[in-house]
Amino acid sequence: MTDESGFDIVPPEAIADGRATDAYFDRTVETLEHADRNPHVVAEVTADQFATGEWELLAGVKDAARLFEGRDVDVDAIREGRLFDGGPVMRIEGPYLEFCRLETALLGFLSHATGVATAALEARRAAPDSTVLSFGSRHVHPSIGAMVERSALLGGLDGFSNVAAGEVLGREAGGTMPHALLICFGRGEQEAAWQAFDEAAGSDVPRVALVDTYSDEVDEAVRAAEAVDALESVRLDTTGSRRGDFEHIVREVRWTLDAEGFDDVGIFASGGLGPRQLRELREHVAGFGVGSHVSNAEPTDFSLDIVELEGDLAAKRGKLTGTKEVYRTDDGGHHVALADGSATGGPTAPPADGERLLQPLVRDGELVREFDLDAAVDRAAEDADTVGFEALADDGD
Ligand SMILES: O=P(O)(O)OC[C@H]1O[C@H](OP(=O)(O)OP(=O)(O)O)[C@H](O)[C@@H]1O
């Protein structure tokens, strides 16, 4: 079945219906119905059973929650914008057949968005005082553009480039000029291109001139500053094969702009940048465009596991039995404990001063939570401070 648009895209109705499922869940439904079984279960969505020292930023809960609307289940989840390290991020309770076929889409929503949001948080923390924009739409299937940009914002990025994603999110995409614009004017005609852009673009569009198309970045940066009175920044997107020491190029541009009296013209850097490069460059530049580090982030490896069957402890090998709670302590700790209070000591007992992170999301099939992206962004920044989040990934060259 092809989407009526003609694109190979699974339509939203199929996701909501539970048809975006692995086929073995269809077999499971058939078999359980044949055997007249529909046990009451508690299931948990977990990446790591125990803490690993690698924090991740939870995202995708808004879309995941929609799957449960109208289904006879209760769902609790950590709020979007909180960090986690081990233990469940979501708990579902109800007759198993109510949500069996939703597992595939549920994990997909949470896994992909959490991976992207965590990578965005890494970029954010690598350059806390710089503008950091999401430029990675071109690397991923267009059907997930809004997820990528929303997750990038959740991680703390300041804006994004995908226009249609902006329409979905109710926010305006930003951007200035690609190399194609310079090339359309021809070699040696960079001034004409920058000036035409300045004349054509709306007053709300920042005047940022791309200065690496045909000649040396230092040369083009000074020429752009001379050509456009209101120039805000120059953008260096130097192609990899010409890059050499990018930090040196950036510092040389800064030096020369200052020396020529253009100290009010900022530098914007983009192209293959990740947390390590942001840390190296951040004192010399005003802003960054980050693409693949965020958009191509590895999805978090969430799984859904039944942990109680008809009130009894259950779990497959390698997974921890029993309904759990996760707690954040004032010192930034993350604790996983049994939910029923039966444990009064040791690692399965709740910490004395812990904040319970799993909160009601769905009750009897009704969504009981509001989603406010700005509030979630603030939560993520605060929680990253609390737990001392640092990017662990070394993103190579
Ligand atoms: O962080 P990244 O994974 O590199 O992704 C984003 C980059 O992609 C674009 O480069 P490109 O050279 O394609 O721009 P152009 O179309 O203007 O040549 C853009 O200028 C960003 O720098």
The ligand as an SDF file (V2000), in Angstrom:
LIG
                    3D

 22 22  0  0  0  0  0  0  0  0999 V2000
   26.7720   19.6990    9.8740 O   0  0  0  0  0  0  0  0  0  0  0  0
   26.6050   19.0600    8.5180 P   0  0  0  0  0  0  0  0  0  0  0  0
   26.3360   17.6020    8.6020 O   0  0  0  0  0  0  0  0  0  0  0  0
   27.7390   19.4100    7.5960 O   0  0  0  0  0  0  0  0  0  0  0  0
   25.2460   19.6070    7.8270 O   0  0  0  0  0  0  0  0  0  0  0  0
   24.8840   20.9060    7.5860 C   0  0  0  0  0  0  0  0  0  0  0  0
   25.6600   21.5180    6.4540 C   0  0  0  0  0  0  0  0  0  0  0  0
   25.1290   21.1750    5.2310 O   0  0  0  0  0  0  0  0  0  0  0  0
   25.2630   22.2590    4.3640 C   0  0  0  0  0  0  0  0  0  0  0  0
   26.4620   22.2240    3.6960 O   0  0  0  0  0  0  0  0  0  0  0  0
   26.5630   22.1340    2.1050 P   0  0  0  0  0  0  0  0  0  0  0  0
   27.9920   22.0900    1.8020 O   0  0  0  0  0  0  0  0  0  0  0  0
   25.7300   21.0060    1.6090 O   0  0  0  0  0  0  0  0  0  0  0  0
   25.9420   23.5400    1.6810 O   0  0  0  0  0  0  0  0  0  0  0  0
   25.6250   24.0750    0.2150 P   0  0  0  0  0  0  0  0  0  0  0  0
   24.3660   23.3880   -0.2220 O   0  0  0  0  0  0  0  0  0  0  0  0
   25.4510   25.5230    0.4150 O   0  0  0  0  0  0  0  0  0  0  0  0
   26.8250   23.7750   -0.6220 O   0  0  0  0  0  0  0  0  0  0  0  0
   25.1570   23.4560    5.2470 C   0  0  0  0  0  0  0  0  0  0  0  0
   25.8560   24.5270    4.7470 O   0  0  0  0  0  0  0  0  0  0  0  0
   25.6820   22.9880    6.5760 C   0  0  0  0  0  0  0  0  0  0  0  0
   26.9630   23.4120    6.8120 O   0  0  0  0  0  0  0  0  0  0  0  0
  1  2  2  0
  2  3  1  0
  2  4  1  0
  2  5  1  0
  5  6  1  0
  6  7  1  0
  7  8  1  0
  7 21  1  0
  8  9  1  0
  9 10  1  0
  9 19  1  0
 10 11  1  0
 11 12  2  0
 11 13  1  0
 11 14  1  0
 14 15  1  0
 15 16  2  0
 15 17  1  0
 15 18  1  0
 19 20  1  0
 19 21  1  0
 21 22  1  0
M  END
$$$$
